Protein backbone atom coordinates (compact mmCIF):
# COMPACT_ATOMS: atom_id res chain seq x y z
CA UNK A 1 0.00 0.00 0.00
CA UNK A 2 1.37 3.38 -0.99
CA UNK A 3 2.11 5.95 1.68
CA UNK A 4 1.06 9.42 0.60
CA UNK A 5 2.23 12.54 2.39
CA UNK A 6 -0.07 15.54 2.00
CA UNK A 7 1.31 19.06 2.39
CA UNK A 8 -1.25 21.86 2.51
CA UNK A 9 -0.57 25.50 1.74
CA UNK A 10 -1.67 28.16 4.23
CA UNK A 11 -5.05 28.54 2.54
CA UNK A 12 -4.90 32.31 2.17
CA UNK A 13 -6.50 32.37 -1.30
CA UNK A 14 -8.08 28.96 -2.03
CA UNK A 15 -9.76 28.57 -5.42
CA UNK A 16 -11.12 25.07 -4.69
CA UNK A 17 -11.91 22.84 -1.71
CA UNK A 18 -8.64 21.05 -0.92
CA UNK A 19 -10.21 18.78 1.69
CA UNK A 20 -12.83 17.63 -0.80
CA UNK A 21 -10.07 17.04 -3.36
CA UNK A 22 -8.19 14.82 -0.88
CA UNK A 23 -11.40 13.04 0.10
CA UNK A 24 -12.02 12.09 -3.55
CA UNK A 25 -8.54 10.56 -3.69
CA UNK A 26 -9.09 8.64 -0.45
CA UNK A 27 -12.33 7.21 -1.80
CA UNK A 28 -10.72 6.14 -5.09
CA UNK A 29 -7.40 4.72 -3.86
CA UNK A 30 -6.43 2.27 -1.13
CA UNK A 31 -3.43 4.25 0.08
CA UNK A 32 -2.30 5.63 3.40
CA UNK A 33 -2.88 9.40 3.31
CA UNK A 34 -1.46 11.56 6.09
CA UNK A 35 -0.22 15.07 6.69
CA UNK A 36 3.42 15.10 5.59
CA UNK A 37 6.18 15.58 8.14
CA UNK A 38 9.84 16.25 7.34
CA UNK A 39 11.32 13.26 9.17
CA UNK A 40 9.42 10.62 7.20
CA UNK A 41 9.95 9.27 3.67
CA UNK A 42 6.70 8.81 1.73
CA UNK A 43 6.17 6.97 -1.52
CA UNK A 44 4.53 10.08 -2.98
CA UNK A 45 4.18 13.67 -1.77
CA UNK A 46 1.10 15.65 -2.81
CA UNK A 47 1.37 19.40 -2.26
CA UNK A 48 -2.20 20.70 -2.17
CA UNK A 49 -1.90 24.36 -3.10
CA UNK A 50 -5.09 26.39 -3.02
CA UNK A 51 -4.11 28.57 -5.97
CA UNK A 52 -1.56 28.94 -8.73
CA UNK A 53 0.93 30.77 -6.48
CA UNK A 54 1.94 27.37 -5.04
CA UNK A 55 3.64 29.01 -2.06
CA UNK A 56 3.57 25.95 0.24
CA UNK A 57 6.99 25.07 1.65
CA UNK A 58 7.70 21.52 0.48
CA UNK A 59 11.38 21.27 -0.41
CA UNK A 60 12.37 19.41 2.78
CA UNK A 61 9.75 16.67 2.33
CA UNK A 62 11.20 13.29 1.34
CA UNK A 63 9.69 10.89 -1.17
CA UNK A 64 10.58 7.61 -2.84
CA UNK A 65 8.85 8.00 -6.23
CA UNK A 66 7.45 11.45 -7.00
CA UNK A 67 6.21 14.76 -5.67
CA UNK A 68 3.35 16.59 -7.37
CA UNK A 69 2.04 20.13 -6.90
CA UNK A 70 -1.73 20.48 -7.20
CA UNK A 71 -2.83 24.03 -8.02
CA UNK A 72 -6.44 23.50 -9.11
CA UNK A 73 -9.22 20.93 -9.37
CA UNK A 74 -8.16 20.36 -12.98
CA UNK A 75 -4.98 18.71 -11.65
CA UNK A 76 -7.08 15.78 -10.36
CA UNK A 77 -6.41 13.83 -13.58
CA UNK A 78 -2.63 14.21 -13.11
CA UNK A 79 -2.67 12.80 -9.60
CA UNK A 80 -5.02 9.95 -10.54
CA UNK A 81 -2.64 8.96 -13.35
CA UNK A 82 0.34 9.10 -10.98
CA UNK A 83 -1.35 7.02 -8.28
CA UNK A 84 -2.48 4.46 -10.86
CA UNK A 85 1.11 4.23 -12.10
CA UNK A 86 2.46 3.32 -8.66
CA UNK A 87 -0.49 1.47 -7.12
CA UNK A 88 0.76 -1.96 -8.20
CA UNK A 89 4.30 -1.56 -6.88
Secondary structure in CASP SS format (residue, H / E / C, confidence):
PFRMAT SS
TARGET T0000
AUTHOR 0000-0000-0000
METHOD secondary structure of the structure
MODEL  1
X C 1.00
X C 1.00
X E 1.00
X E 1.00
X E 1.00
X E 1.00
X E 1.00
X E 1.00
X C 1.00
X C 1.00
X C 1.00
X C 1.00
X C 1.00
X C 1.00
X C 1.00
X C 1.00
X C 1.00
X H 1.00
X H 1.00
X H 1.00
X H 1.00
X H 1.00
X H 1.00
X H 1.00
X H 1.00
X H 1.00
X H 1.00
X H 1.00
X C 1.00
X C 1.00
X C 1.00
X E 1.00
X E 1.00
X E 1.00
X E 1.00
X C 1.00
X C 1.00
X C 1.00
X C 1.00
X C 1.00
X E 1.00
X E 1.00
X E 1.00
X E 1.00
X E 1.00
X E 1.00
X E 1.00
X E 1.00
X C 1.00
X C 1.00
X C 1.00
X C 1.00
X C 1.00
X C 1.00
X C 1.00
X C 1.00
X C 1.00
X C 1.00
X C 1.00
X C 1.00
X C 1.00
X E 1.00
X E 1.00
X E 1.00
X E 1.00
X E 1.00
X E 1.00
X E 1.00
X E 1.00
X E 1.00
X C 1.00
X C 1.00
X H 1.00
X H 1.00
X H 1.00
X H 1.00
X H 1.00
X H 1.00
X H 1.00
X H 1.00
X H 1.00
X H 1.00
X H 1.00
X H 1.00
X H 1.00
X H 1.00
X C 1.00
X C 1.00
X C 1.00
END
